């Protein structure tokens, strides 16, 4: 999300505590799993798994993109972006990513003076887009990308979107996940994401893969694997090495944000805000 200076100190303090707590849990969990040799998501003590990954391929990414949404649809990679005030050259748009160049073929753009673009999701013949703090969403035709309507939501903020094929799933920067009816776009149910019993805050960009919700955690390099049945984080993917690599190429690179799953080819792509690269990664993701 946008880095607002007025709340930066509070947020960074909470994030620091969360990351230290996560590190302690992950170190403990990895140690026990190595001893047991069991490839389970949780060890016998109920601790959280550190999910290992490997990089399959690296693709270019538009380093001017403040990434907010990332997904595959009809064998094409889509990205949506936001436009922070402190980065006047950024735009709130979405479109198709050319993997050869990393550039976005723009399909729609919002007035950055009115709206900060957030996550997107396709459902049926519609594409749904959130905005940050205006409690307004936009509806587009999934083929022509012409705007066909708007909707409002009670969540104070809009962050990420994905779908399980039945509902539209929304994050709002808190620990709450909201399920929306795809027809009315009204909330159907909610649940709280927990990390070893504590609320997992700053849930950001989402992807639904084989029964689990994978969520970027804002300001960190972590992707949390969430069990939607009970809201528990069952695993963490630490992409800090990829962030470090991105920063070497572009020092302005910010938090990891963007996970997209190509169900047709079983490929997973990740990126971040202002990152110069899109990474195709591989990790265990069966249900």
Number of C-alpha atoms within 10 A of each C-alpha: 25 16 12 12 9 8 9 11 11 11 18 13 11 12 18 14 12 17 15 11 13 18 13 10 17 19 14 17 22 17 12 18 20 11 8 11 10 12 12 13 19 19 20 12 9 11 22 26 25 23 20 13 13 10 13 12 11 15 16 18 24 19 20 18 26 30 31 32 31 32 28 23 17 9 11 13 19 23 26 31 26 28 26 19 14 10 12 9 10 16 22 24 27 28 20 20 22 17 15 9 11 18 18 21 14 15 14 14 15 17 12 17 9 9 21 25 32 31 31 29 26 22 18 10 10 20 19 24 26 32 25 22 16 16 16 18 22 18 19 19 16 17 9 10 16 14 15 11 11 13 15 14 16 10 19 12 19 27 27 32 31 29 20 16 12 11 19 23 25 28 24 23 23 18 19 21 22 20 23 20 15 20 11 9 16 16 18 13 12 14 15 18 24 19 23 16 10 12 17 21 21 22 24 30 33 32 27 21 21 11 14 21 22 25 28 27 23 22 19 21 23 21 28 26 26 22 17 16 9 11 23 22 28 22 25 23 19 18 18 14 10 20 23 15 15 24 16 12 13 16 14 14 22 21 23 29 30 27 26 26 20 17 14 10 8 10 15 22 23 22 26 29 25 23 29 26 22 22 21 19 16 16 13 9 13 8 7
